[in-house]
Amino acid sequence: MTGRLLRFALLALVLVFIFQWLLRPGQRAKVAEFTRALAMALLVSGGLILVCYVLGVGM
């Protein structure tokens, strides 16, 4: 389990470095904005699922 987590972290780190190397500063800002929006959407979605679970709402 730890090996998979470390491999995933290494892959994510390599992808971040590749994106920073390939993209211009303006493009990097747009990718960062998209990433933040996606992270916020995932957090909101997770929160809604948790609230539905606590309230006993079936999906």
C-alpha positions in Angstrom: 0.0 0.0 0.0 2.8 2.4 0.9 4.6 1.6 -2.3 1.6 2.5 -4.4 1.2 5.7 -2.6 4.8 6.6 -3.1 4.6 5.7 -6.8 1.5 7.9 -7.2 3.2 10.8 -5.4 6.3 10.5 -7.6 4.2 10.4 -10.7 2.2 13.5 -9.6 5.5 15.3 -8.9 6.9 14.4 -12.3 3.8 15.5 -14.0 3.8 18.9 -12.2 7.5 19.4 -13.3 6.6 18.5 -16.9 3.7 20.9 -17.0 5.8 23.7 -15.5 8.5 23.1 -18.0 6.2 22.9 -21.1 3.7 25.6 -20.4 4.2 29.4 -20.7 3.4 31.5 -17.5 0.0 32.6 -18.8 -0.9 29.0 -19.5 0.3 27.9 -16.1 -2.0 30.4 -14.5 -5.0 29.0 -16.4 -4.0 25.4 -15.5 -3.7 26.4 -11.8 -7.1 28.2 -11.9 -8.7 25.1 -13.5 -7.0 22.8 -10.9 -8.3 25.0 -8.0 -11.8 24.9 -9.5 -11.7 21.2 -9.9 -10.5 20.7 -6.4 -13.3 22.9 -5.0 -15.9 21.0 -7.0 -14.6 17.7 -5.7 -14.7 19.0 -2.1 -18.2 20.2 -2.5 -19.3 16.9 -4.1 -17.7 15.0 -1.3 -19.4 17.2 1.3 -22.8 16.7 -0.4 -22.3 12.9 -0.4 -21.3 13.0 3.2 -24.4 15.0 4.2 -26.6 12.7 2.2 -25.0 9.7 4.0 -25.5 11.3 7.4 -29.1 12.1 6.6 -29.8 8.7 5.3 -30.7 9.8 1.8 -30.2 6.9 -0.7 -28.7 7.5 -4.1 
